[in-house]
Amino acid sequence: MPKYMTKQRKILLAYLSRYADESLTAHQIADALAEHDISISAVYRNLADLESEHKVRRMTKGGQREIYYQYADAEACRASLHLSCQKCGRTYHMDMIGANILVNSVAQNERFEIDRANTVLYGVCEACQNQ
């Protein structure tokens, strides 16, 4: 059940939805929202609530201990597989045709249904490959 929509929560959700393709740490979010007097503890508290409501996805990146958060309540996120670049940290929505081929192949060959909204594939994006 969603919590009461406080001013801090509205500001946080607005910020996260503007950066829906990015994975951000709680400290990055708190720094970005500092002008709104939102403390790091308020950011952590709201992120925990949003995660329990499936509006935010929590993840780690290969070889790192830091926790990252990504807005997951956008319609595009719910139906997509996600690709996360291990170099630049950006997260992309996988092309729907490619995602459907992968999901259908796994379903047929492995008899396993993939949860699209909670699936992240890690690798290196094209921009980072060309650097």
HELIX and SHEET records of a PDB file:
HELIX    1   1 LYS A    7  ARG A   18  1                                  12    
HELIX    2   2 ALA A   26  ALA A   32  1                                   7    
HELIX    3   3 ALA A   34  HIS A   36  5                                   3    
HELIX    4   4 ILE A   40  SER A   52  1                                  13    
HELIX    5   5 GLU A   75  ARG A   78  1                                   4    
HELIX    6   6 MET A   96  GLU A  110  1                                  15    
HELIX    7   7 ARG A  116  ASN A  118  5                                   3    
HELIX    8   8 GLU A  126  GLN A  129  1                                   4    
SHEET    1   A 2 VAL A  56  THR A  60  0                                        
SHEET    2   A 2 ILE A  67  TYR A  71 -1                                        
SHEET    1   B 3 THR A  91  HIS A  93  0                                        
SHEET    2   B 3 HIS A  82  CYS A  85 -1                                        
SHEET    3   B 3 VAL A 120  GLY A 123  1                                        
END                                                                             
